[in-house]
């Protein structure tokens, strides 16, 4: 019996085909899952990389909610053309606390892996209010509601607890004081904006988003040569 005929006979036996397909799927699943179970030992951790603060965590959720990842990646490739523009290339250990990570291959806008500290808080505020005012020719739409909508802080501690279950090292004290830590950082950013004649309440969503953007890439500041963060800027 030819191979083609054998296959046709197997297709005619629904139960046998279903069992064999299920077994193959289970084997394929194990091949994918087993390496993930050992990922902690495979991905190098960097002492400089710390979990996001409560406010930065809320800002990250806003970043995801607004779909910023659709146009902005957070992964600098190890090519000179990349490092000259964006700074030191990304390391796997930088993203151990990202769930999910914000890598990507499509860049309608620039990569944001090293955006933290590149611009002042006021720049980010005006950029979200009117992107063309800070980036001439930008096709990014404005996100003016972030300037007026109030941040929902009710789930911050629960988010931190959930992330701790997947390995993010938040302490009990940090979780218990999530509201205090969040509000203190928010007031600091609002005060920074006030110094540039921008008046905004500390509990607005824009404050949390600014906190997150200003954090990106600041834990790991690779150095040396043309690929340094400063050269990228």
C-alpha positions in Angstrom: 0.0 0.0 0.0 1.4 3.3 -1.0 2.0 6.2 1.5 -0.9 8.1 -0.1 -3.3 5.2 0.4 -2.2 4.7 4.0 -2.9 8.3 4.7 -6.3 8.1 3.1 -7.1 5.0 5.3 -6.0 7.0 8.4 -8.2 9.9 7.5 -11.1 7.6 7.3 -10.6 6.5 10.9 -11.8 9.6 12.8 -11.1 8.3 16.3 -7.6 7.1 15.5 -6.7 10.3 13.7 -8.1 12.4 16.6 -6.0 10.4 19.2 -2.8 10.7 17.1 -3.3 14.4 16.5 -3.9 15.0 20.3 -0.7 13.1 21.1 1.3 15.1 18.6 -0.1 18.4 20.0 0.8 17.4 23.5 4.3 16.6 22.5 4.6 19.9 20.7 3.2 21.7 23.7 5.8 20.1 26.0 8.6 21.1 23.6 7.5 24.7 23.9 6.6 24.7 27.7 9.6 22.9 29.2 12.1 25.5 28.1 9.9 28.2 29.5 9.8 26.6 32.9 13.6 26.9 33.0 13.7 30.5 31.6 14.7 32.0 34.9 18.0 30.2 34.7 18.5 30.9 31.0 17.9 34.7 31.1 20.6 36.7 32.8 19.4 39.1 35.5 21.0 42.5 35.8 21.5 44.0 39.2 20.6 47.5 37.9 17.1 46.4 36.7 14.4 47.0 39.3 10.7 46.6 39.1 8.5 49.5 38.0 7.2 51.8 40.8 3.5 51.8 41.5 3.0 54.9 39.4 5.2 53.6 36.5 3.2 50.4 36.6 0.0 52.3 36.1 1.6 54.3 33.3 2.6 51.1 31.6 -1.0 49.9 31.7 -2.0 53.2 30.1 0.7 52.6 27.4 -0.9 49.2 26.7 -4.4 50.5 26.8 -3.8 53.2 24.2 -2.0 50.8 21.9 1.3 52.6 21.9 3.1 49.3 21.1 1.4 49.3 17.7 3.8 52.1 16.5 6.6 52.0 19.0 8.9 49.1 19.7 11.1 48.7 22.8 14.0 46.7 21.4 17.1 48.2 20.0 18.9 45.7 17.7 22.7 45.2 17.9 23.4 47.1 14.6 25.3 50.3 14.3 22.4 52.0 12.5 20.3 51.2 15.5 22.7 52.1 18.3 23.7 55.4 16.6 20.1 56.5 16.6 18.6 55.0 19.8 21.6 54.1 22.1 23.0 50.9 23.6 21.3 47.8 22.2 18.8 46.0 24.3 19.7 43.0 26.6 17.4 40.2 27.5 17.9 40.9 31.2 16.4 44.3 30.9 12.9 42.8 30.4 12.8 40.1 33.1 10.0 42.1 34.9 8.1 43.0 31.8 4.8 41.0 31.5 4.4 41.1 28.6 7.5 42.6 27.1 7.1 45.5 24.6 9.4 44.3 21.8 8.3 44.5 18.3 9.3 44.7 14.7 7.1 47.5 13.4 8.1 51.1 13.9 5.8 53.8 12.7 7.4 55.9 15.4 10.8 55.7 17.0 11.9 52.9 19.3 11.4 53.9 23.0 13.7 51.5 24.8 16.0 54.4 25.8 13.5 57.3 25.9 13.8 57.8 29.6 15.5 61.1 30.6 16.0 62.1 27.0 13.3 64.8 27.2 11.9 66.7 30.2 8.5 66.0 31.6 7.0 69.0 29.9 8.0 67.7 26.5 6.1 64.5 27.0 3.1 66.4 28.2 3.1 68.6 25.1 3.8 65.6 22.9 0.7 63.8 24.1 -1.4 67.0 23.8 -0.1 67.9 20.3 2.5 65.6 18.8 3.3 68.0 15.9 4.2 70.7 18.3 7.2 68.7 19.5 7.9 66.5 16.5 7.4 68.2 13.2 5.8 66.0 10.6 4.7 63.4 13.1 1.6 61.4 12.1 0.8 60.5 15.7 -2.7 61.6 16.8 -3.2 63.7 20.0 -4.1 62.0 23.3 -5.7 64.9 25.0 -8.0 62.9 27.2 -4.9 61.7 29.1 -4.4 65.3 30.3 -7.9 65.5 31.9 -8.9 61.9 32.7 -8.4 60.8 36.3 -6.2 57.8 37.0 -8.0 54.8 38.6 -5.7 53.8 41.4 -8.0 51.1 42.9 -6.1 48.1 41.5 -2.4 49.2 42.0 -1.7 46.9 44.9 -3.5 44.0 43.4 -1.5 44.4 40.2 1.7 44.3 42.2 0.6 41.2 44.0 -0.3 39.5 40.7 3.1 40.4 39.2 4.8 39.0 42.3 3.3 35.6 41.5 5.2 35.6 38.2 8.6 36.6 39.7 8.5 40.4 40.1 10.2 41.0 43.5 7.7 43.4 45.1 8.0 43.3 48.9 5.1 43.3 51.3 6.1 46.8 52.4 6.0 48.1 48.8 2.6 46.6 48.2 1.2 47.9 51.4 2.5 51.4 50.7 1.6 51.3 47.0 -0.8 54.3 47.3 1.7 56.4 49.2 4.6 55.6 46.8 2.4 56.3 43.8 1.1 59.6 45.0 4.5 60.9 46.1 6.0 60.3 42.7 2.9 61.8 41.0 3.2 65.0 43.0 6.9 65.2 42.1 6.1 65.0 38.3 3.2 67.5 38.7 5.6 69.9 40.5 8.1 69.5 37.7 5.5 70.4 35.2 4.4 73.4 37.2 7.9 74.8 36.9 7.3 75.1 33.2 3.9 76.8 33.6 2.0 73.6 33.0 -0.7 73.2 35.6 -2.1 69.6 35.9 -3.5 67.6 38.9 -1.2 64.9 40.2 -4.0 62.3 39.8 -4.3 62.7 36.0 -3.4 59.8 33.7 -0.8 61.8 31.9 1.3 61.9 35.1 1.4 58.1 35.2 2.3 57.8 31.5 5.1 60.3 31.9 6.4 58.4 34.9 6.6 55.2 32.8 8.2 56.8 29.7 10.8 58.5 31.9 11.8 55.2 33.3 12.4 53.4 30.1 16.0 52.5 29.6 17.3 54.3 32.7 18.0 51.1 34.7 20.6 49.9 32.3 22.8 52.6 30.8 25.2 50.7 28.6 28.4 52.7 27.9 31.2 53.1 25.6 31.8 54.1 22.0 29.4 55.4 19.5 26.7 53.0 20.8 26.3 54.7 24.2 23.1 56.2 25.2 24.5 59.7 25.0 25.7 59.1 21.4 22.3 57.8 20.5 20.7 61.0 21.8 
